Amino acid sequence: MGLPNPPLLVITDRRQASMPLPRLLDRVFAAGCRWVSVREKDLAPCDRLDLVRELRPMARHHGALLTVHADLAAAVLCDGVHLGAGGDVAAARARLGPQALVGLSRHHPDEGRGGADYATLSPIFETASKPGYGPALGPQALSRLPGALALGGITPANAAQARAAGAAGLAVMGTVMRASDPAAVVRDLLVAWG
């Protein structure tokens, strides 16, 4: 499966969210985002599954994809899965089928995509959402990992820089989750992406 158009992935974190997650995501979808990944790693699997069930009709209504982070049980209800750095892409494809969108987290451009449809490369810029992942890689790292989504400190002010450096798309969490007007941030990101 190819990346959604526009290639903007909003990753959820309800603990950072400026409003209840369903309301925030409805605004994000309405603003033009066509891809959300449910990351809520601290939720019990049954609660994450319930959240996916709640969000799936909303994503469908807006013609958007819904994926989930590292939870193959919930991923069967979604359009795909985003795996951690050590994730097994072949096992995910075997479970979800060839039509599923499968991604991997990467923190160094030389790790490659490992057979995944895409990888997130982070942190590109300094970020408050994921401390402890070392210094920012800088946008130049994107040219070394084709098919990478730029993640980490992505804002409307630097989105075009990430694209110019070779990003296949943008992935954001805190920039949208913490925004008082998440729809405006999404619109600004899409304009900056061009």
Order of alpha helices (4+ residues) and beta strands (2+ residues): beta-alpha-beta-alpha-beta-alpha-beta-alpha-beta-beta-beta-alpha-beta-alpha-alpha
